[in-house]
Amino acid sequence: PWLNLLPVPKKVVFRNGICSLPDNVTFSLPQADRAVADSFFTGMSGIRAAYRQGGGFLVCARDTGLRGEAYRLTLAPGGVRIFYGTPEGLHDALTSLKVLWRNYSNVIPCVDLEDAPDLAVRGVMLDIGRNKIPKLETLLELAQLLADLKYNHLELYIEGFAFAYPSFTELWEGRETPLTGSEIRQLDAFCRKNFIDLVPNQNTFG
């Protein structure tokens, strides 16, 4: 059988049964990683989450033997278990859970899976300086897609006035529709929550 999840995990073992997340999910994990879980549940429309110390339907625990973004994820009829070594690993495990929840319409096959990225940097460079400059909403949708695919690097290539330089308003105001500093900061904050490095790439004359 094939698990509907990209990137394809390194190891998948199918078990009997189906795992479905309840409308009200109780979860536990180390307090230091609460922000990662809170960000995850924000993207789960229709799921309400409540923290429960020491147990719950979703239990996340640190494993010092797991390095970098490596994680183990177990889905059983009675609950979900995640083992991880770093916040990035927890993020990737929760992302896998979210994508499986969506791809299987919350009727997820019970599996044990293990995964870790082959490349430390997994990125995309997007040229926003030609033709139509994308709106912030478009870039946020792209960043979410990249996060779901576990990319961790988004590079924006800029030429001309794709960015609203405050020192040169007379050159773009009323003629161009550049991204503003405030919009870039909003995009950067979203990327940080999803462990994506937002990198500027400004083309200039040599």
C-alpha positions as semicolon CSV with decimal commas, in nm:
position;residue;x (nm);y (nm);z (nm)
1;P;0,000;0,000;0,000
2;W;0,096;0,361;-0,057
3;L;0,055;0,641;0,198
4;N;-0,084;0,965;0,055
5;L;0,183;1,191;0,199
6;L;0,454;1,404;0,040
7;P;0,746;1,406;0,083
8;V;0,739;1,027;0,100
9;P;0,849;0,917;0,451
10;K;1,159;0,703;0,488
11;K;0,971;0,425;0,667
12;V;0,599;0,341;0,677
13;V;0,443;0,039;0,848
14;F;0,067;-0,006;0,806
15;R;-0,137;-0,130;1,101
16;N;-0,497;-0,247;1,128
17;G;-0,766;0,011;1,184
18;I;-0,846;0,375;1,119
19;C;-0,739;0,685;1,309
20;S;-0,974;0,986;1,316
21;L;-0,906;1,306;1,504
22;P;-1,199;1,404;1,731
23;D;-1,353;1,750;1,706
24;N;-1,207;1,822;2,050
25;V;-0,845;1,709;2,065
26;T;-0,665;1,687;2,396
27;F;-0,288;1,703;2,369
28;S;0,026;1,707;2,580
29;L;0,385;1,803;2,509
30;P;0,675;1,984;2,676
31;Q;0,578;2,338;2,774
32;A;0,872;2,481;2,579
33;D;0,717;2,355;2,253
34;R;0,361;2,480;2,308
35;A;0,401;2,751;2,043
36;V;0,467;2,488;1,776
37;A;0,148;2,302;1,868
38;D;-0,058;2,621;1,889
39;S;0,051;2,720;1,538
40;F;-0,038;2,372;1,413
41;F;-0,392;2,374;1,554
42;T;-0,454;2,719;1,407
43;G;-0,441;2,559;1,063
44;M;-0,682;2,275;1,154
45;S;-1,024;2,415;1,067
46;G;-1,301;2,252;1,270
47;I;-1,065;2,105;1,531
48;R;-1,064;2,248;1,883
49;A;-0,763;2,173;2,099
50;A;-0,712;2,165;2,475
51;Y;-0,384;2,111;2,656
52;R;-0,380;1,829;2,911
53;Q;-0,069;1,774;3,120
54;G;0,065;1,421;3,096
55;G;-0,176;1,272;2,844
56;G;-0,442;1,318;2,580
57;F;-0,540;1,196;2,234
58;L;-0,221;1,351;2,092
59;V;0,093;1,294;2,299
60;C;0,420;1,452;2,187
61;A;0,745;1,364;2,362
62;R;1,108;1,451;2,315
63;D;1,352;1,173;2,226
64;T;1,717;1,271;2,262
65;G;1,811;0,998;2,016
66;L;1,640;1,184;1,732
67;R;1,855;1,450;1,568
68;G;1,764;1,754;1,359
69;E;1,420;1,725;1,203
70;A;1,385;1,349;1,248
71;Y;1,061;1,226;1,403
72;R;0,844;0,918;1,461
73;L;0,468;0,933;1,421
74;T;0,224;0,660;1,527
75;L;-0,146;0,674;1,441
76;A;-0,374;0,429;1,622
77;P;-0,753;0,415;1,670
78;G;-0,716;0,546;2,023
79;G;-0,471;0,829;1,963
80;V;-0,158;0,972;1,807
81;R;0,198;0,960;1,942
82;I;0,487;1,175;1,823
83;F;0,853;1,148;1,919
84;Y;1,095;1,421;1,815
85;G;1,428;1,574;1,908
86;T;1,388;1,941;1,813
87;P;1,104;2,193;1,757
88;E;1,168;2,157;1,383
89;G;1,113;1,782;1,413
90;L;0,788;1,839;1,603
91;H;0,674;2,085;1,337
92;D;0,743;1,834;1,059
93;A;0,559;1,557;1,246
94;L;0,256;1,776;1,310
95;T;0,262;1,887;0,947
96;S;0,251;1,522;0,839
97;L;-0,046;1,467;1,070
98;K;-0,227;1,770;0,927
99;V;-0,167;1,667;0,566
100;L;-0,284;1,310;0,636
101;W;-0,594;1,447;0,814
102;R;-0,672;1,656;0,506
103;N;-0,577;1,401;0,237
104;Y;-0,780;1,122;0,398
105;S;-1,073;1,342;0,508
106;N;-0,995;1,241;0,868
107;V;-1,026;0,868;0,793
108;I;-0,653;0,799;0,820
109;P;-0,504;0,451;0,797
110;C;-0,322;0,349;1,113
111;V;0,052;0,363;1,048
112;D;0,388;0,389;1,216
113;L;0,613;0,620;1,019
114;E;0,962;0,759;1,054
115;D;1,109;1,043;0,856
116;A;1,392;1,294;0,834
117;P;1,495;1,524;0,548
118;D;1,783;1,430;0,319
119;L;1,880;1,796;0,269
120;A;1,935;2,054;0,542
121;V;1,814;2,336;0,316
122;R;1,506;2,278;0,101
123;G;1,415;2,593;-0,082
124;V;1,248;2,786;-0,359
125;M;1,357;3,111;-0,524
126;L;1,065;3,316;-0,656
127;D;1,116;3,606;-0,897
128;I;0,864;3,872;-0,790
129;G;1,015;4,151;-0,999
130;R;0,870;4,060;-1,340
131;N;0,517;4,089;-1,473
132;K;0,261;4,114;-1,193
133;I;0,399;4,155;-0,843
134;P;0,222;3,900;-0,618
135;K;-0,001;4,024;-0,338
136;L;0,073;3,937;0,022
137;E;-0,218;3,690;0,025
138;T;-0,063;3,501;-0,267
139;L;0,276;3,484;-0,097
140;L;0,118;3,362;0,227
141;E;-0,062;3,086;0,037
142;L;0,266;2,989;-0,129
143;A;0,448;2,988;0,205
144;Q;0,179;2,763;0,352
145;L;0,213;2,520;0,060
146;L;0,590;2,513;0,105
147;A;0,548;2,454;0,479
148;D;0,313;2,162;0,411
149;L;0,580;2,015;0,182
150;K;0,842;2,076;0,456
151;Y;1,046;2,333;0,265
152;N;1,247;2,561;0,495
153;H;1,381;2,833;0,262
154;L;1,189;3,092;0,058
155;E;1,396;3,339;-0,141
156;L;1,236;3,642;-0,306
157;Y;1,427;3,770;-0,608
158;I;1,362;4,142;-0,660
159;E;1,431;4,373;-0,953
160;G;1,307;4,726;-1,005
161;F;1,038;4,837;-0,766
162;A;0,885;4,513;-0,647
163;F;0,959;4,652;-0,300
164;A;0,828;4,991;-0,185
165;Y;1,154;5,165;-0,102
166;P;1,056;5,460;0,119
167;S;1,353;5,666;-0,005
168;F;1,240;5,646;-0,368
169;T;0,863;5,690;-0,353
170;E;0,871;5,931;-0,648
171;L;0,990;5,646;-0,873
172;W;0,715;5,393;-0,792
173;E;0,422;5,568;-0,629
174;G;0,121;5,571;-0,857
175;R;0,295;5,356;-1,118
176;E;0,393;5,032;-0,946
177;T;0,226;4,803;-0,688
178;P;0,523;4,696;-0,476
179;L;0,524;4,499;-0,153
180;T;0,557;4,722;0,151
181;G;0,785;4,679;0,449
182;S;0,485;4,593;0,665
183;E;0,379;4,318;0,425
184;I;0,728;4,169;0,418
185;R;0,731;4,164;0,798
186;Q;0,395;3,983;0,801
187;L;0,528;3,727;0,554
188;D;0,845;3,686;0,757
189;A;0,648;3,629;1,079
190;F;0,439;3,361;0,906
191;C;0,751;3,194;0,770
192;R;0,920;3,194;1,111
193;K;0,621;3,017;1,267
194;N;0,659;2,748;1,001
195;F;1,039;2,723;1,031
196;I;1,098;2,878;0,689
197;D;1,384;3,124;0,636
198;L;1,260;3,420;0,429
199;V;1,561;3,541;0,231
200;P;1,580;3,861;0,022
201;N;1,763;3,857;-0,310
202;Q;1,798;4,213;-0,439
203;N;1,943;4,252;-0,789
204;T;2,163;4,561;-0,823
205;F;2,404;4,702;-1,076
206;G;2,759;4,581;-1,025
